[in-house]
Amino acid sequence: MIMKNVGHKKLSDLHWNRRHFIKHGGSGGLGLLLASAFQSELMAQAPKHSVINHTPKAGDVFKRVVWNRVDGAKHIVGFNYQPTWGATGTEIWLDKFDAEKYRAELVRGKELFPLMNTVRLWLSWGAWKKDKDSYIKNLRSAYSVCRELDLLMIPTLFTVWKGTPRFDPLYEDYKKVPFGEFEQYLAASIEACPGNVLVWDLCNEPFQFHIYSEWLTLAASFIKREFPGSRTTIGEAGVYNSEKELRALFDICDLWSIHPYDVFISKRIMAGRETRMVDSKALNRGNIEQKKQEYLAAVGKHLKIWQDYGLDKPVVASECCWGSMDDEVRALIVEGTLDGLVKLGIGFLPHALHTSPVADLHPPELGPVIDAGYMAFIRRDGSLRPGHDVFNKYARMVVE
């Protein structure tokens, strides 16, 4: 059941926005609408003050997606982005939010990686619970930056990933909070981003905490019912799931959003209390070609399973490129990963654009480092991490 108020908006206002604002210019369906013979009729039905909210380049990128082909989103390239000022969802979206820094950091990303066209942003259920009005105000600011910079967005609504420190784990609430409260958060978050959205990521890596299809189906059904034309996905869906789970998720996911860290992931070999990370002994210029072939085979195996099941939908690696403290080793991981994804027709958003206090995105001086190592592309001082411009080589292959 939908609660009566979302922020300061009445339910009747929300329904108007869902039917018209989203349908005629919002996330998911715009590319198809622009190409449709019904465009004039739709625009005639729209209220006078409704707008088309895909920026031109983002709209062109969206229109190129083919929604019934595995390689239908191979041109979707970009990054996960966590701002440099916070380690948790609440710090990022409330306590330390800085719209000017948000813009500057994405501008720096565009300077170093000019072909990036998409960013995956992690929203915050925890920030919403703490201060709804401020969270929505700041989310609107972030959306405006992405719109200004002509970037498609994959907003991730929930995560179960803990991180060190904890980022914003849903699993602590999903069984005990009435679903109507989640509906308020979903509605307000989607209303704050009325365009430039490729898909809404329902949850980041829910399967490791056994948040399966029932809860996810409720979330997807709410979005599709209340925001017609919106498309949904699930971070990591389709990689390690059984056939039964894949078929259950097929209608939820308009796009398979995978996290293929295969082959280049570190082996958790414990030596005392230490975990060995990927280093030059495990990966070097001498064995990179062999690793590329292994990666291509491992990820290709997943694609074949989906195709054999008849589950053809576009695939984007919404996280990829495992980390290392060694810059040269990390650059080889990026090269080997993107080489395989491009050959398989999979769009890619490595984790992650900037150095950040968020877990796995920093050297030791900014916080604990575990077996994922250091996964950022841009260093703390804003400079490019050595060798990481290899991203541009692979982006050119699929974007230009």
C-alpha positions in Angstrom: 0.0 0.0 0.0 1.3 3.5 -0.9 1.6 5.8 2.0 -0.3 9.1 1.7 2.6 11.5 1.5 6.1 11.4 -0.1 8.1 14.3 1.1 5.7 17.3 0.7 3.9 15.9 -2.4 0.4 14.5 -2.4 -0.4 11.1 -3.8 -2.5 12.6 -6.6 0.5 14.8 -7.6 2.7 11.7 -7.7 0.3 9.8 -9.9 0.2 12.8 -12.4 4.0 12.7 -12.5 4.2 9.0 -13.0 1.7 8.9 -15.9 2.9 12.0 -17.8 6.3 13.3 -16.6 8.0 9.9 -16.7 6.1 8.5 -19.6 6.8 11.4 -21.9 10.3 12.2 -20.8 11.5 9.9 -18.0 13.7 6.9 -17.4 13.4 3.9 -19.6 11.0 4.5 -22.4 12.1 7.8 -24.0 14.4 6.4 -26.7 11.6 4.2 -28.0 9.1 7.1 -27.7 11.3 9.4 -29.8 11.5 6.8 -32.5 7.8 6.0 -32.4 5.2 7.2 -34.8 3.0 8.0 -31.8 5.4 10.8 -30.6 3.1 13.7 -31.7 0.1 12.1 -30.1 1.9 11.6 -26.9 3.2 15.1 -26.8 -0.2 16.5 -27.5 -1.5 14.6 -24.4 1.2 15.9 -22.1 0.6 18.9 -19.8 2.0 22.1 -21.2 4.8 22.3 -18.5 6.0 18.7 -19.0 9.5 18.4 -20.6 11.6 15.8 -22.4 14.3 15.1 -19.9 16.9 13.2 -21.9 19.7 15.4 -23.0 20.5 15.0 -26.7 23.6 12.8 -26.4 22.2 10.7 -23.6 19.0 10.2 -25.7 21.0 9.0 -28.6 22.9 6.5 -26.4 19.6 5.3 -25.0 18.0 4.9 -28.4 20.8 2.6 -29.5 20.0 0.0 -26.9 18.4 -3.2 -28.4 16.4 -4.7 -25.6 16.2 -8.3 -26.9 19.9 -8.9 -27.8 22.7 -9.9 -25.5 25.0 -7.4 -27.2 22.3 -4.7 -27.3 24.0 -2.5 -24.8 27.6 -2.9 -25.8 28.0 0.8 -26.3 27.1 1.6 -22.6 30.4 2.5 -21.1 31.3 4.5 -17.9 32.0 4.0 -14.3 30.6 3.4 -10.8 31.0 6.7 -9.0 31.4 7.2 -5.3 32.2 10.8 -4.2 35.5 11.6 -2.5 34.1 12.9 0.7 32.3 10.0 2.4 32.5 6.4 3.3 28.8 5.6 3.8 25.5 6.4 2.1 24.6 8.8 4.9 27.8 10.7 4.7 27.7 11.0 1.0 24.1 12.0 0.6 23.5 14.0 3.9 26.3 14.8 6.3 28.9 15.9 3.7 27.1 16.3 0.4 28.7 18.9 -1.8 27.0 19.6 -5.2 30.0 21.5 -6.5 32.4 18.7 -5.8 29.9 16.3 -7.3 30.0 18.2 -10.5 33.8 18.8 -10.4 34.5 15.1 -9.9 32.3 14.0 -12.8 33.8 16.7 -15.0 37.2 15.4 -14.2 36.0 11.9 -15.2 34.8 13.3 -18.5 38.1 15.0 -19.0 40.1 11.8 -18.6 37.6 9.5 -20.1 35.7 11.6 -22.8 33.7 8.7 -24.1 32.1 7.7 -20.8 28.3 8.0 -21.3 26.9 6.3 -18.2 27.4 6.4 -14.4 26.2 4.0 -11.8 25.3 5.9 -8.7 24.6 4.3 -5.3 21.6 5.9 -3.6 20.9 5.6 0.1 18.0 4.1 1.9 19.7 5.0 5.2 20.0 8.7 4.2 16.3 8.7 3.3 15.4 7.3 6.7 17.5 9.9 8.5 16.4 13.0 6.7 14.0 12.6 3.7 13.8 16.2 2.6 17.6 16.8 2.6 18.2 13.4 0.8 15.8 14.3 -2.0 17.2 17.8 -2.4 20.7 16.5 -2.7 19.7 13.7 -5.1 18.0 16.3 -7.3 21.3 18.2 -7.4 23.2 15.1 -8.4 20.6 14.3 -11.1 21.0 17.9 -12.4 24.8 17.4 -12.7 24.4 14.2 -14.6 21.9 15.9 -16.9 24.1 18.8 -17.5 27.1 16.5 -18.3 24.9 14.4 -20.7 25.3 11.2 -18.7 22.9 8.3 -18.5 22.4 7.0 -15.0 22.0 3.6 -13.4 20.8 4.6 -9.9 21.2 1.8 -7.5 18.3 2.0 -5.0 19.5 -0.5 -2.3 22.5 -2.6 -1.5 23.2 -5.5 0.9 26.9 -5.1 0.6 28.4 -4.2 4.0 31.7 -2.6 3.2 34.2 -1.5 5.9 32.7 0.8 7.2 29.2 -0.3 6.4 27.8 1.5 3.4 24.1 1.2 3.7 23.0 -2.4 4.0 19.3 -3.2 3.2 19.4 -6.7 4.7 19.0 -5.1 8.2 15.6 -3.8 7.3 14.0 -5.7 4.4 12.2 -8.3 6.5 11.0 -6.0 9.3 10.1 -2.7 7.5 6.6 -2.6 5.9 6.9 -2.5 2.2 4.8 0.7 2.0 7.7 2.5 3.6 10.0 1.2 0.8 7.4 2.4 -1.7 7.7 6.0 -0.4 11.5 5.9 -0.8 11.2 4.4 -4.3 8.7 6.9 -5.5 10.6 9.9 -4.1 13.9 8.8 -5.5 12.5 8.1 -9.0 10.7 11.5 -9.0 14.0 13.2 -8.1 15.5 11.8 -11.3 12.9 12.4 -14.1 15.1 11.4 -17.0 18.5 10.3 -18.2 18.0 7.0 -16.5 19.0 3.8 -18.4 17.6 1.4 -15.8 16.9 1.4 -12.1 19.1 -1.1 -10.2 16.8 -2.5 -7.6 19.5 -3.8 -5.4 23.3 -4.3 -5.4 24.3 -8.0 -5.0 21.2 -9.1 -3.1 21.8 -12.8 -3.6 24.7 -13.1 -1.1 22.2 -12.3 1.7 19.3 -14.4 0.2 17.1 -11.5 -0.7 15.5 -13.3 -3.6 12.8 -12.7 -6.1 9.7 -12.1 -3.8 11.0 -8.8 -2.4 12.7 -7.8 -5.6 9.5 -8.6 -7.6 7.5 -6.3 -5.3 9.9 -3.5 -5.9 10.0 -4.0 -9.7 6.2 -4.3 -9.9 5.8 -1.0 -7.9 8.2 0.9 -10.2 6.7 -0.5 -13.4 3.1 0.1 -12.2 3.6 3.6 -10.9 6.2 4.8 -13.4 5.2 3.3 -16.7 8.1 3.1 -19.2 10.8 2.7 -16.4 13.1 -0.2 -16.8 14.7 -2.2 -14.0 17.7 -4.5 -13.3 19.4 -6.2 -10.4 23.1 -5.7 -9.7 24.8 -9.1 -10.3 21.6 -10.9 -11.6 22.3 -13.7 -14.0 25.9 -14.6 -13.1 25.8 -17.2 -10.3 22.1 -17.9 -10.3 20.3 -21.2 -11.0 18.0 -21.7 -14.0 15.0 -21.4 -11.7 16.2 -18.1 -10.3 17.1 -16.8 -13.8 13.7 -17.5 -15.1 12.1 -15.9 -12.0 14.2 -12.8 -12.6 13.6 -12.6 -16.3 10.5 -10.3 -16.1 12.1 -8.2 -13.4 15.2 -7.4 -15.4 15.0 -5.5 -18.6 18.8 -5.7 -18.7 21.2 -8.3 -17.2 23.5 -6.3 -14.9 26.4 -8.5 -14.0 29.6 -8.2 -11.9 32.1 -10.4 -13.8 35.2 -10.3 -11.6 36.0 -13.9 -12.8 39.7 -14.9 -13.4 41.2 -11.6 -12.3 39.8 -11.8 -8.8 42.3 -12.4 -6.0 42.6 -15.8 -4.4 41.8 -15.6 -0.7 44.9 -17.5 0.4 45.4 -16.8 4.1 48.9 -16.6 5.5 48.4 -16.0 9.2 46.0 -13.1 9.3 47.0 -11.6 5.9 45.1 -12.0 2.6 47.3 -12.0 -0.5 46.1 -9.6 -3.1 46.6 -9.7 -6.9 50.3 -8.7 -7.5 52.9 -8.9 -10.2 53.5 -12.6 -9.4 49.9 -13.5 -10.1 49.5 -11.2 -13.1 52.1 -9.6 -15.4 52.8 -8.7 -19.0 54.1 -12.2 -19.6 50.8 -14.0 -18.7 48.2 -11.4 -19.6 47.3 -13.0 -23.0 46.6 -16.3 -21.3 44.4 -14.5 -18.6 42.5 -12.7 -21.4 41.6 -16.0 -22.9 40.5 -17.5 -19.6 38.4 -14.5 -18.9 36.7 -14.6 -22.3 35.9 -18.2 -21.8 34.5 -17.8 -18.2 32.2 -14.9 -19.0 31.2 -16.3 -22.4 30.0 -19.4 -20.5 27.5 -17.3 -18.6 26.2 -15.7 -21.8 25.7 -19.1 -23.4 23.7 -20.4 -20.5 21.2 -17.4 -20.8 21.0 -17.9 -24.5 20.4 -21.6 -24.2 17.5 -20.8 -21.8 16.2 -18.2 -24.3 16.8 -15.3 -21.9 18.2 -12.9 -24.4 18.4 -9.4 -23.0 21.2 -6.8 -23.2 24.1 -7.3 -20.8 26.1 -4.6 -18.9 28.9 -5.3 -16.5 27.7 -2.8 -14.0 30.7 -3.6 -11.9 34.0 -5.0 -13.2 37.8 -4.8 -13.0 39.0 -6.2 -9.7 41.5 -4.1 -7.7 45.2 -4.2 -6.8 47.5 -1.9 -4.8 50.0 -2.3 -7.7 49.2 0.3 -10.4 50.7 -1.8 -13.2 48.9 -5.0 -12.1 45.6 -3.1 -11.8 46.0 -1.7 -15.3 46.5 -5.2 -16.6 43.3 -6.3 -14.8 41.4 -3.5 -16.5 42.9 -4.4 -19.9 42.1 -8.1 -19.6 38.6 -7.5 -18.3 37.6 -4.9 -20.9 39.2 -6.9 -23.7 36.8 -9.8 -22.9 33.7 -7.7 -22.4 34.2 -5.9 -25.7 34.6 -9.2 -27.6 31.4 -10.5 -26.0 29.4 -7.4 -26.7 28.9 -6.4 -23.0 28.8 -2.8 -21.9 31.1 -2.0 -19.0 31.2 0.3 -15.9 34.3 -0.5 -13.9 34.3 0.0 -10.1 35.1 2.9 -9.7 35.9 6.3 -11.0 37.4 8.2 -8.1 39.5 7.4 -5.0 37.0 7.5 -2.1 36.8 6.5 1.6 34.2 4.0 0.4 35.5 0.5 0.9 37.9 -0.9 -1.8 38.4 2.5 -3.4 41.4 3.8 -1.5 45.0 3.2 -0.3 45.6 2.4 3.4 45.9 6.0 4.5 42.2 6.5 3.9 41.0 3.3 5.6 41.1 -0.5 5.8 42.2 -2.4 2.6 41.1 -6.0 2.1 41.6 -8.5 -0.7 39.8 -6.3 -3.3 42.8 -4.0 -3.1 42.5 -0.5 -4.6 39.9 -0.2 -7.4 39.9 3.5 -8.3 40.9 5.0 -11.6 41.5 8.6 -10.5 43.9 9.2 -7.6 43.3 11.3 -4.5 45.0 14.4 -6.1 42.8 14.1 -9.3 45.5 12.6 -11.5 45.0 9.5 -13.6 46.3 6.3 -12.1 49.1 5.0 -14.3 48.0 2.8 -17.2 44.3 3.3 -16.5 43.7 5.3 -19.7 43.4 1.8 -21.4 39.7 2.3 -20.7 39.7 4.8 -23.6 41.0 2.3 -26.0 38.2 -0.1 -25.4 35.5 2.6 -25.1 36.5 3.8 -28.7 35.9 0.3 -30.0 32.2 0.3 -29.0 31.2 4.0 -28.8 32.8 5.7 -31.9 
